[in-house]
C-alpha cells in the first residue's frame, strides 16, 4: 500500500513483525573499496530490533539448523557509490538438500513497502520448505526499514495519537486536523531522517539487491517477490534484465497506476473481499452471528463505523476503538481467509461494546506490539512511497474524487481517498508517476494473480505481464481469496511455482488454478 493510513499490502506479514535495536546506520567512507568483494559474516540471529517490532530471536528450523544473520554494506547514495555506506540486515536459512543440487540463493521481499524481511522469512519459513531443498532462503530489511538504516518519524506516544485521529473528515475542522497531523508527521520524518529520505527509492533497493546477488556469489538473481515485492522485482528486472534468474511475482502490484488509481483499485479490491466474507458467513449451515444476509452484514458494519465516528468504544486499554481503527482492523482481517473468523469475533464483540479484537487487528496492521512499541513500518512505508511517487494531492482534489471512491467502496472508499494527502507536505520530490518495469531480454518471470486479492487486485497481474514485455511475463491465475496465492497452500499454485523455481519448468501462459 501507499501510505501510513492506507491499507498496507504487507499487513499480513506485519502480524509477524514483532522484532528490537538498531544495527545499521551510516558507516565508514568506502572510497577505493570494491563492495562486491566483501565477505558476509553469518552468525545466529539476534532478537529483533525495536524498528523490526521487537520480540524473541527466531526459533531453530525444523531440522535444528539456526537462522543466520549478517550485515551487507551498501552505498548510502548510489549516485556517489564511493561515499559513505549503510548496513543492510540479511537473514538466511541454508539449503537443506544435497550440496550438489543447490542452485544458489533465493531472495525474498514480502512487501509493504516497509516490511522487515529479516523477521518475516523466519516467521513463515516453513511455507517455503520445498524451495529450501535447493536454495539458501534469503531475505533482508530494505534500506530505511528495520535494522537497515531505519527511517525514524514520530515516537510511540505520538503514533498512538496519530492512529486515533479521524482519517475520514466530515467537516472543515476535522479536515484541518487531519492535514495538520499529516504535516506534523511528515515534518518529524524530515527532522529525524533527512539524510535517508532521498535514498530509499525502489530503484535504490533494486541496486542493493544486485550488490547482494554478487556478494552471495550468484550469476543471476533468483527472486520471490510478494505484493510491493513484485514492484521491486519489476524495477530490478528493468535495471538489470540480464541478471534475472528464476523469478516469481505473487500478489502483483499494477505498475501502470499512479497513487490515485492504485488507491481506487484497492477500494474496489477490499470491497470485493468484504462482499466475499459476507457471502461466506451467511451461506453456511449455521447462523451467521454478524448478519442475516450478506447485505445485512455490510449494513451492520456500516452502522458500526458511523456510530464509532461519534462515539468510540473501549478497545485496548486505555485506547478507544475509533472509526479509523475499526476500519483498519476490518481491512487487516480481509487479507487472508484464515482471518475471517477473527473478523466475525471482532464484529460480534464490537456490537456488544467491546472493541479489543478489532483494535488488536488494527495494531497489527500499524506495527504496534503488545508493549505499545511500534516498528518503523509506517515511517518506512510513507518514506518509500513518497520518494517513489511523483504526484502530490491536495485536500480539494480528494474532496472532488470522493464520490467515485465511495462508489467503489462504501466502507473503504473515503478512508483510501483521504490517504492520498500523505505525501502532500513531503520534503523530498517523488521520482515518477509509476515505476518502469519494462525488461526486454530478461528471463521468464512467473506472475501469479489471485482473483479475490483485496490489496493488489487481480487485474494488476495482466498489467505487469504486459509491462514487463513480450516473452518475459508468464501469467498464472489463482481463483481464490486473500492477499497472494502461494501461501494459500493451493496444490496447483505450489506445483507451478515450485516447478519453475526448482526445475526451471515454465508453466503454460494463462494457466488457471482453482
C-alpha positions in Angstrom: 0.0 0.0 0.0 0.9 3.5 -0.4 0.8 5.4 2.9 0.5 5.1 6.7 -3.2 5.4 6.7 -3.7 3.5 3.5 -4.3 -0.2 3.8 -0.9 -1.7 3.8 -0.1 -4.5 1.4 2.2 -6.2 3.8 -0.2 -6.2 6.6 -0.5 -10.0 7.0 3.3 -10.2 7.2 3.1 -7.3 9.7 1.4 -9.7 12.2 4.8 -11.4 12.5 6.9 -8.3 12.5 7.4 -8.1 16.3 11.3 -7.9 16.4 14.4 -4.7 18.7 17.5 -2.1 18.5 19.4 -0.6 15.7 22.2 -2.4 13.9 22.9 -0.3 10.8 23.4 3.3 10.0 25.7 5.4 8.0 29.1 3.9 8.1 32.7 4.5 7.0 33.8 6.0 3.8 34.1 3.3 1.1 36.4 5.1 -1.3 38.6 2.8 -3.4 36.8 -0.3 -1.9 35.1 -2.8 -4.1 31.9 -3.6 -2.1 31.1 -6.6 -4.4 34.2 -8.3 -2.8 33.0 -8.0 0.8 32.6 -11.2 2.8 29.5 -11.6 4.9 29.9 -12.7 8.5 26.9 -15.0 9.1 26.0 -15.6 12.8 23.0 -16.8 14.8 20.3 -14.1 14.6 19.8 -11.7 17.5 16.5 -10.7 18.9 14.6 -8.4 16.5 15.3 -4.7 16.9 12.7 -2.2 18.0 12.4 -0.9 14.5 11.6 -4.5 13.4 9.0 -4.9 16.0 10.8 -6.5 19.0 10.3 -10.0 20.3 12.5 -13.1 20.6 15.2 -14.4 18.3 13.9 -16.7 15.6 13.4 -20.3 16.7 15.6 -23.0 15.0 14.4 -24.6 11.8 12.5 -27.9 12.0 15.8 -29.8 11.2 17.5 -28.0 14.0 19.5 -25.6 11.9 19.6 -22.0 13.1 18.6 -18.9 11.2 21.7 -16.9 10.4 22.0 -13.1 10.1 24.6 -10.8 8.5 25.1 -7.2 7.5 25.8 -6.2 3.9 27.5 -2.8 3.4 26.0 -0.8 0.5 26.5 2.8 -0.7 24.4 5.3 1.1 24.0 7.1 -2.2 24.1 5.1 -5.4 24.7 8.3 -7.2 28.0 8.5 -5.4 28.9 4.9 -4.6 32.4 5.7 -3.4 31.0 7.7 -0.5 29.5 6.6 2.9 28.0 3.2 3.3 25.0 1.8 5.3 24.4 -1.6 6.7 21.7 -3.8 5.3 20.4 -6.6 7.6 20.2 -10.0 5.9 18.8 -13.4 7.1 19.2 -16.8 5.6 18.4 -20.5 6.1 21.0 -22.6 4.3 19.8 -25.1 1.7 18.7 -28.4 3.3 19.3 -30.7 0.3 22.4 -32.3 -1.1 25.2 -29.8 -1.8 25.4 -30.9 -5.5 21.7 -29.9 -6.0 22.0 -26.4 -4.6 21.0 -23.8 -7.2 22.1 -20.7 -5.2 20.2 -18.1 -3.0 16.5 -17.3 -3.4 15.9 -13.8 -2.3 12.5 -12.8 -0.9 10.8 -9.4 -0.5 7.5 -9.7 1.3 6.2 -6.2 0.5 4.9 -3.1 2.3 6.9 -1.2 1.4 8.4 -1.2 4.8 8.1 -4.8 5.9 11.1 -6.4 7.6 12.3 -9.5 5.6 14.6 -10.4 8.5 11.6 -11.1 10.7 9.1 -12.2 8.1 11.1 -15.0 6.5 11.7 -16.9 9.8 8.0 -16.4 10.7 6.8 -18.0 7.5 9.9 -20.0 6.6 8.2 -23.4 6.8 5.9 -22.4 4.0 9.0 -22.5 1.7 10.5 -25.8 2.9 10.3 -27.3 -0.5 12.2 -24.4 -2.0 14.9 -24.7 0.7 15.8 -28.1 -0.6 17.7 -26.4 -3.5 18.2 -22.8 -2.3 19.5 -20.9 0.6 16.4 -18.9 1.6 17.5 -15.2 2.0 15.6 -12.1 2.9 16.6 -8.6 4.1 15.4 -5.4 5.6 15.5 -2.9 2.7 17.2 0.4 3.2 15.1 2.6 5.6 13.5 -0.5 7.1 14.0 -2.4 10.4 17.8 -2.8 11.0 18.9 -1.3 7.7 19.4 2.4 8.5 15.8 2.8 9.6 13.8 5.9 8.9 12.5 7.5 12.1 9.5 9.8 12.3 7.3 10.0 15.4 7.7 8.2 18.7 5.4 5.6 20.1 3.2 8.1 22.1 2.9 10.3 19.1 1.9 7.4 16.9 -0.8 6.3 19.3 -2.3 9.7 18.9 -1.7 9.7 15.1 -3.6 6.4 14.6 -6.5 7.6 16.8 -7.2 10.6 14.5 -10.3 10.7 12.3 -8.9 9.7 8.8 -12.2 10.4 7.1 -13.1 14.1 8.0 -16.7 15.1 7.9 -16.3 18.9 8.2 -13.8 21.7 7.9 -12.5 21.3 11.5 -11.8 17.6 11.1 -10.2 18.2 7.7 -7.9 20.8 9.2 -6.9 18.5 12.0 -6.1 15.6 9.5 -4.0 17.8 7.3 -2.2 19.3 10.4 -1.4 15.9 11.8 -0.1 14.7 8.4 2.1 17.7 8.1 3.4 17.2 11.6 4.2 13.5 10.9 6.0 14.4 7.7 7.9 17.1 9.5 9.1 14.6 12.1 10.4 12.3 9.3 12.4 15.2 7.8 13.7 16.3 11.2 14.8 12.8 12.3 15.8 11.2 9.0 16.7 13.9 6.5 19.8 12.1 5.3 17.8 8.9 4.4 14.7 10.3 2.8 16.1 10.9 -0.7 17.8 7.5 -0.7 15.0 5.0 0.0 13.5 4.8 -3.5 12.7 1.5 -5.0 15.5 2.0 -7.6 18.0 2.2 -4.7 16.7 -1.0 -3.2 16.9 -2.7 -6.6 20.6 -1.7 -6.9 21.1 -3.0 -3.3 19.7 -6.4 -4.5 22.1 -6.6 -7.4 25.0 -5.9 -5.0 23.5 -8.6 -2.7 23.4 -11.0 -5.7 27.1 -10.5 -6.4 28.2 -10.8 -2.7 26.1 -14.0 -2.3 28.0 -15.4 -5.3 25.2 -15.8 -7.8 25.5 -15.1 -11.5 21.7 -14.5 -11.7 19.2 -13.3 -9.1 16.7 -15.9 -8.1 13.8 -14.0 -6.6 10.4 -14.3 -4.9 8.5 -11.0 -4.6 5.2 -10.6 -2.9 2.9 -7.6 -3.0 5.2 -4.5 -3.2 8.0 -7.0 -3.7 6.6 -7.5 -7.2 7.1 -3.8 -8.0 10.6 -4.1 -6.6 11.2 -7.2 -8.7 9.9 -5.4 -11.8 12.2 -2.4 -11.2 15.1 -4.8 -10.7 14.3 -6.6 -14.0 14.1 -3.2 -15.8 17.5 -2.1 -14.4 19.3 -5.5 -14.7 17.4 -7.6 -17.3 20.5 -9.7 -17.9 20.8 -10.6 -14.3 17.3 -12.0 -13.8 17.3 -15.7 -13.0 14.2 -17.7 -12.0 11.7 -15.2 -10.5 8.2 -15.3 -9.2 5.8 -12.3 -8.6 2.9 -13.1 -6.3 0.1 -10.7 -5.2 1.0 -8.4 -8.1 1.1 -4.6 -8.0 -0.2 -2.9 -11.1 2.9 -1.0 -12.3 0.9 1.3 -14.7 -1.1 3.0 -12.0 -0.4 6.3 -10.2 -1.2 6.5 -6.4 -4.8 7.7 -7.1 -5.6 4.9 -9.4 -3.9 2.4 -7.1 -6.0 3.6 -4.1 -9.2 3.4 -6.1 -8.3 -0.1 -7.2 -7.7 -1.1 -3.6 -11.1 0.4 -2.6 -12.7 -2.0 -5.1 -10.5 -4.9 -4.0 -11.3 -4.5 -0.3 -15.0 -4.1 -1.1 -14.9 -7.4 -3.1 -13.2 -9.1 -0.2 -15.8 -7.8 2.2 -18.6 -9.0 -0.1 -17.0 -12.4 -0.2 -16.7 -12.5 3.6 -20.3 -11.6 4.0 -21.5 -14.2 1.4 -19.3 -16.9 3.1 -20.6 -16.1 6.6 -24.3 -16.2 5.6 -24.1 -19.2 3.2 -23.1 -21.6 5.9 -25.4 -24.1 7.5 -25.2 -22.4 10.9 -26.4 -18.9 11.5 -24.0 -16.1 10.7 -23.6 -14.3 14.0 -23.0 -10.9 12.4 -25.9 -10.7 10.0 -28.9 -12.4 8.5 -27.9 -11.8 4.9 -24.8 -10.6 3.0 -26.3 -7.2 2.7 -27.3 -7.1 6.3 -23.7 -8.0 7.3 -22.4 -5.0 5.4 -25.2 -2.7 6.6 -24.4 -3.5 10.2 -20.7 -2.9 9.7 -21.5 0.5 8.1 -23.7 1.4 11.1 -21.0 0.3 13.5 -18.5 2.6 11.8 -20.9 5.5 11.7 -21.6 5.1 15.4 -17.9 4.8 16.2 -17.3 8.1 14.4 -19.3 9.9 17.0 -18.9 7.6 20.0 -15.8 5.3 20.2 -15.9 2.2 22.4 -13.3 0.7 24.7 -10.5 -1.0 22.7 -7.1 -2.0 24.1 -6.9 0.0 27.4 -6.6 2.9 27.7 -7.2 3.5 24.0 -10.6 3.6 22.4 -11.7 1.9 19.2 -12.4 4.7 16.7 -14.0 4.6 13.3 -10.5 4.7 11.8 -9.1 1.9 13.9 -12.1 -0.3 13.3 -11.7 0.3 9.5 -8.1 -0.7 9.7 -8.9 -3.8 11.8 -11.5 -4.9 9.3 -9.1 -4.5 6.4 -6.4 -6.4 8.2 -8.7 -9.4 8.6 -9.6 -9.3 4.9 -6.0 -10.0 3.9 -6.5 -13.7 4.5 -9.5 -16.0 4.6 -7.8 -17.6 7.6 -8.5 -14.3 9.4 -12.2 -14.2 8.7 -13.1 -16.0 11.9 -11.3 -13.2 13.8 -13.3 -10.6 11.9 -16.5 -12.3 12.9 -15.4 -12.4 16.5 -14.3 -8.8 16.5 -17.6 -7.6 15.0 -19.6 -9.7 17.5 -17.7 -8.1 20.4 -17.9 -4.6 18.9 -21.6 -4.8 18.6 -21.6 -5.6 22.3 -19.4 -2.6 23.1 -16.0 -4.3 23.2 -13.5 -3.2 20.6 -10.5 -5.2 21.7 -10.2 -7.7 18.8 -10.7 -5.1 16.1 -8.2 -2.9 17.8 -5.6 -5.7 18.0 -6.1 -6.3 14.3 -5.6 -2.6 13.6 -2.5 -2.6 15.8 -1.1 -5.5 13.8 -1.5 -3.5 10.6 0.2 -0.5 12.1 3.1 -2.4 13.5 2.3 -1.9 17.2 3.2 -4.7 19.6 1.6 -5.6 22.9 4.0 -3.5 24.8 2.9 -0.4 23.0 6.0 -0.1 20.8 5.8 0.5 17.1 8.1 -0.9 14.4 9.2 1.5 11.8 6.9 0.1 9.1 4.7 3.2 9.0 7.7 5.6 8.7 9.3 3.4 6.1 6.1 2.9 4.2 5.5 6.6 3.9 9.1 7.5 3.1 9.5 4.9 0.3 6.1 5.7 -1.3 6.6 9.5 -1.1 10.2 9.1 -2.6 8.8 6.9 -5.4 5.5 8.7 -6.2 5.6 12.0 -8.1 2.0 13.1 -7.6 1.1 15.4 -4.7 -2.6 15.6 -4.0 -4.4 18.4 -2.3 -7.4 18.2 0.0 -9.6 19.9 -2.6 -8.6 17.3 -5.1 -9.5 14.5 -2.7 -12.9 16.0 -1.9 -13.6 16.2 -5.7 -12.8 12.5 -6.0 -14.8 11.3 -3.0 -18.0 10.3 -5.0 -16.0 7.9 -7.2 -14.2 6.4 -4.2 -17.5 6.0 -2.3 -19.0 4.2 -5.3 -16.0 1.9 -5.4 -16.4 1.0 -1.7 -19.0 2.5 0.7 -16.9 1.2 3.5 -13.2 1.8 2.5 -13.6 4.4 -0.2 -13.3 7.6 1.9 -10.5 6.1 4.0 -8.4 5.3 0.9 -9.2 8.6 -0.8 -8.0 10.8 2.1 -4.8 8.8 2.4 -3.8 10.5 -0.9 -2.7 13.6 1.1 0.0 11.6 2.9 2.8 12.9 0.6 1.5 16.5 0.1 4.0 18.1 2.5 6.8 15.6 1.9 10.3 17.1 2.0 11.6 15.0 -1.0 10.2 15.1 -4.5 8.8 11.9 -5.9 10.6 10.1 -8.7 7.8 9.2 -11.2 4.1 8.7 -11.8 4.6 4.9 -11.8 7.5 2.5 -11.9 9.2 1.4 -15.1 9.3 -2.4 -15.2 9.9 -3.0 -18.9 12.6 -5.7 -19.1 13.3 -6.8 -22.7 15.6 -9.8 -22.8 15.0 -10.8 -19.2 14.4 -14.5 -18.4 10.8 -15.6 -17.9 9.1 -14.2 -14.8 6.1 -16.1 -13.3 3.4 -13.6 -12.5 0.7 -15.0 -10.1 -2.6 -13.2 -9.7 -5.4 -14.0 -7.2 -8.9 -13.2 -8.3 -10.0 -12.5 -4.7 -7.0 -10.4 -3.6 -8.1 -7.2 -1.8 -4.8 -5.3 -1.6 -3.4 -6.0 -5.1 -6.4 -6.6 -7.3 -6.2 -9.4 -9.8 -6.1 -7.1 -12.8 -2.7 -5.9 -11.9 -1.1 -9.3 -12.8 -2.1 -8.9 -16.5 -0.8 -5.2 -16.4 2.5 -6.4 -15.0 2.8 -9.1 -17.7 2.2 -6.6 -20.4 4.6 -4.0 -18.9 7.4 -6.5 -18.5 7.3 -7.0 -22.2 6.8 -9.8 -24.7 8.3 -13.1 -23.7 9.1 -12.1 -20.1 6.0 -12.2 -18.0 4.1 -15.5 -17.8 0.7 -15.2 -16.1 -0.9 -17.7 -13.8 -4.3 -17.2 -12.2 -5.5 -18.5 -8.9 -9.2 -18.3 -8.3 -9.1 -17.9 -4.5 -9.4 -15.5 -1.6 -6.8 -13.4 0.3 -3.7 -11.5 -0.4 -1.4 -13.7 -2.5 -1.6 -17.2 -3.8 1.4 -19.3 -2.8 0.6 -19.0 0.9 -2.9 -20.3 0.3 -1.3 -23.8 0.0 -3.2 -24.4 -3.2 -1.6 -27.5 -4.7 -1.8 -26.3 -8.3 -0.2 -22.9 -7.4 2.5 -24.6 -5.3 3.3 -27.1 -8.1 3.6 -24.4 -10.7 5.8 -22.1 -8.6 8.0 -24.9 -7.2 8.3 -26.5 -10.7 9.7 -23.2 -12.1 12.0 -22.3 -9.2 13.3 -25.8 -8.5 13.4 -27.3 -12.0 13.1 -24.4 -14.4 9.7 -25.6 -15.8 7.8 -22.6 -17.0 4.0 -23.2 -16.8 1.9 -22.5 -19.8 0.8 -18.9 -20.0 -2.7 -18.4 -18.9 -2.7 -21.5 -16.5 -5.6 -21.3 -14.1 -5.6 -22.9 -10.6 -8.8 -23.3 -8.6 
